[in-house]
Amino acid sequence: MNTPKTAPDHRVHETLQRLQHERNTRLAQLNAMEADKPNSNEDLVTAQTTAIRVVLKEIDAAVERVSDGTYGVCGGCDARIPVGRLEILPYVRYCVRCQQQAL
């Protein structure tokens, strides 16, 4: 496995802020869905809340990767995940190639 280079403190701080924003957004979605549950299709709400909970777990795992210095390193091939991909999905574990192979 490639040894990750430690990101400068400001980049770590920005990454953690982005992940916290993602977490807050997902929690707000969950709260809104729970509040509207009586008026919604139960199967749809269940599927959506399950998907949101999966993303929340991925966000928590990304925070751990920031802490241990492996954030931004593909879990499949150990290559650096492109910054653009991390900006769109800051909690992503894999580069596009490895993600496609997993599907």
Phi, psi and chi 1 to 4 in degrees:
 res  aa     phi    psi   chi1   chi2   chi3   chi4
   1 MET       -  138.3  179.4  173.9  175.1      -
   2 ASN   -69.1  141.4  -63.6  -24.8      -      -
   3 THR   -81.5  121.2  -56.1      -      -      -
   4 PRO   -70.1  146.5   21.3  -27.5      -      -
   5 LYS   -84.5  140.1  -65.2  179.8 -178.7  174.9
   6 THR   -73.3  129.9  -56.2      -      -      -
   7 ALA   -76.1  149.4      -      -      -      -
   8 PRO   -58.7  152.6  -19.7   28.6      -      -
   9 ASP   -53.1  -40.6  -73.9  -19.5      -      -
  10 HIS   -65.2  -34.5   72.8  -81.2      -      -
  11 ARG   -70.8  -38.0  -67.7 -166.6   62.3 -168.0
  12 VAL   -62.8  -45.1  169.4      -      -      -
  13 HIS   -60.5  -45.2  179.8   71.5      -      -
  14 GLU   -62.4  -41.7  -71.4  171.7    5.7      -
  15 THR   -63.0  -45.5  -60.8      -      -      -
  16 LEU   -64.9  -36.2  -69.9  172.5      -      -
  17 GLN   -64.2  -43.5  -79.6 -174.5  -42.2      -
  18 ARG   -62.8  -42.8 -171.2  176.4  -60.9  120.7
  19 LEU   -65.4  -39.2  -70.9  166.8      -      -
  20 GLN   -64.9  -39.4 -173.4   61.2   45.4      -
  21 HIS   -61.5  -44.8  174.7   74.7      -      -
  22 GLU   -59.8  -43.9  -71.0  -72.3  -28.8      -
  23 ARG   -61.5  -47.6  168.5  179.1  -89.5  -64.8
  24 ASN   -61.8  -39.6  -68.4  -18.5      -      -
  25 THR   -62.7  -46.0  -60.3      -      -      -
  26 ARG   -66.1  -39.4  -63.9  -47.5 -172.9  -84.1
  27 LEU   -64.9  -38.3  -71.7  172.5      -      -
  28 ALA   -63.8  -39.7      -      -      -      -
  29 GLN   -62.0  -45.5  -70.8  172.7  -29.3      -
  30 LEU   -60.4  -45.4  -89.1  178.7      -      -
  31 ASN   -61.6  -42.6  -70.6  -24.1      -      -
  32 ALA   -64.5  -40.5      -      -      -      -
  33 MET   -67.8  -40.2  -67.0  170.6   87.3      -
  34 GLU   -64.6  -39.6  -69.4  -66.0  -33.7      -
  35 ALA   -66.7  -32.2      -      -      -      -
  36 ASP   -97.0    4.5 -164.9   39.9      -      -
  37 LYS   -51.0  -43.7 -156.7  171.8 -165.9  175.0
  38 PRO   -61.6  -24.1  -20.3   29.5      -      -
  39 ASN   -99.7    5.8  -57.2  -40.0      -      -
  40 SER  -115.4  163.5  -59.2      -      -      -
  41 ASN   -69.9  117.3  176.7  -47.7      -      -
  42 GLU   -58.4  -42.1 -172.6  176.0  -26.8      -
  43 ASP   -64.7  -41.5  -68.6  -23.6      -      -
  44 LEU   -65.3  -44.9  179.4   60.4      -      -
  45 VAL   -62.7  -42.0  169.9      -      -      -
  46 THR   -61.2  -45.5  -60.6      -      -      -
  47 ALA   -63.1  -43.2      -      -      -      -
  48 GLN   -67.9  -42.9  -70.6  173.8  -31.1      -
  49 THR   -67.3  -34.9   57.0      -      -      -
  50 THR   -63.0  -44.8  -61.9      -      -      -
  51 ALA   -62.7  -40.9      -      -      -      -
  52 ILE   -66.1  -39.5  -68.7  170.1      -      -
  53 ARG   -65.1  -35.2  -69.8  179.8 -159.7  -74.0
  54 VAL   -63.4  -44.7  167.2      -      -      -
  55 VAL   -63.0  -41.2  170.9      -      -      -
  56 LEU   -60.0  -39.0  -73.6  168.1      -      -
  57 LYS   -65.5  -38.7  -73.3 -179.5 -175.7  178.0
  58 GLU   -65.1  -37.7  -71.0  -63.5  -39.1      -
  59 ILE   -63.8  -45.0  -68.1  168.5      -      -
  60 ASP   -60.3  -41.0  -70.1  -17.8      -      -
  61 ALA   -65.5  -36.6      -      -      -      -
  62 ALA   -65.3  -39.6      -      -      -      -
  63 VAL   -61.2  -40.2  170.2      -      -      -
  64 GLU   -62.3  -41.1  -72.4  -63.2  -41.1      -
  65 ARG   -65.2  -35.0  -69.5 -168.5  -58.9  -83.5
  66 VAL   -61.9  -45.6  170.6      -      -      -
  67 SER   -62.5  -40.1  -63.5      -      -      -
  68 ASP   -93.0    2.0   69.9   19.4      -      -
  69 GLY    84.8    9.8      -      -      -      -
  70 THR  -104.3    5.2   60.4      -      -      -
  71 TYR   -61.7  135.2  179.4   80.8      -      -
  72 GLY    88.0    1.8      -      -      -      -
  73 VAL  -106.1  127.4  176.4      -      -      -
  74 CYS   -61.7  132.0  177.5      -      -      -
  75 GLY   -73.9   -8.6      -      -      -      -
  76 GLY  -100.0  -48.0      -      -      -      -
  77 CYS  -118.6   -0.3   67.4      -      -      -
  78 ASP    67.5   10.8  -67.7  -29.1      -      -
  79 ALA   -80.0  160.7      -      -      -      -
  80 ARG   -70.5  135.0  -61.5  -67.9  -56.3  169.4
  81 ILE   -79.4  130.9  -61.8  171.4      -      -
  82 PRO   -56.1  140.2  -25.1   34.6      -      -
  83 VAL   -55.9  -40.4  171.9      -      -      -
  84 GLY   -59.0  -39.0      -      -      -      -
  85 ARG   -66.4  -41.6 -179.8  162.8  169.3   76.5
  86 LEU   -68.7  -29.0  -69.2  170.0      -      -
  87 GLU   -69.0  -34.9  -72.9  176.0   -5.4      -
  88 ILE   -79.2  -45.8  -65.3  167.4      -      -
  89 LEU  -127.0   82.5  -64.5  168.8      -      -
  90 PRO   -64.9  -11.9   20.0  -28.2      -      -
  91 TYR  -102.2    4.9   48.5   85.4      -      -
  92 VAL   -64.3  142.4   71.4      -      -      -
  93 ARG   -98.0  -22.2  -68.8  178.2 -173.0 -108.1
  94 TYR  -127.4  152.9  -58.3  102.9      -      -
  95 CYS   -70.1  169.1   67.8      -      -      -
  96 VAL   -60.7  -44.0  172.0      -      -      -
  97 ARG   -59.4  -49.0 -170.0 -175.8   92.1 -129.2
  98 CYS   -68.4  -34.7  -70.8      -      -      -
  99 GLN   -63.8  -41.6 -175.4   70.6   51.1      -
 100 GLN   -66.7  -36.5  -71.8  173.3  -22.6      -
 101 GLN   -67.5  -30.7  -70.4  174.0   -8.1      -
 102 ALA   -71.8  -24.3      -      -      -      -
 103 LEU   -81.4      -  -60.8  175.3      -      -
